[in-house]
Amino acid sequence: MSVTLSKSQHDELARIARKQGMTVAWLVRRAAERLIEQENGGPMLPLMLDPQHAQR
């Protein structure tokens, strides 16, 4: 999958990622997971998206 973000969106995600000690990719995967959970009314099965497992 490919996603195009505005410069301001990418810059803000990069800032948040640095602050949290994780990658932008991890943040995007987590945001997608949360949206899917919200739409489906509950949590999905655990997906190794723990920040400790995120590649830096």
C-alpha positions, -999 to +999 in steps of 0.1 A: +000+000+000+012+035-007-001+066+010+005+102+001+005+127+030+008+164+029+042+178+041+025+191+073+009+157+080+042+139+075+061+165+096+035+162+124+036+124+123+074+125+124+074+148+154+050+125+173+070+094+163+103+110+176+085+120+208+072+085+214+104+068+203+088+049+174+085+050+136+060+069+115+051+035+099+042+021+134+020+052+141+001+047+108-004+010+114-017+017+149-040+044+136-054+020+110-059-006+137-078+018+160-101+029+131-109-007+122-116-015+159-138+016+162-158+007+131-162-030+141-172-022+177-142-038+195-106-047+196-089-068+169-066-097+177-032-085+191-009-076+162+027-072+175+023-034+173+039-028+207+063+002+204+090-020+219+088-042+188+087-013+163+118-010+141+136+023+145 
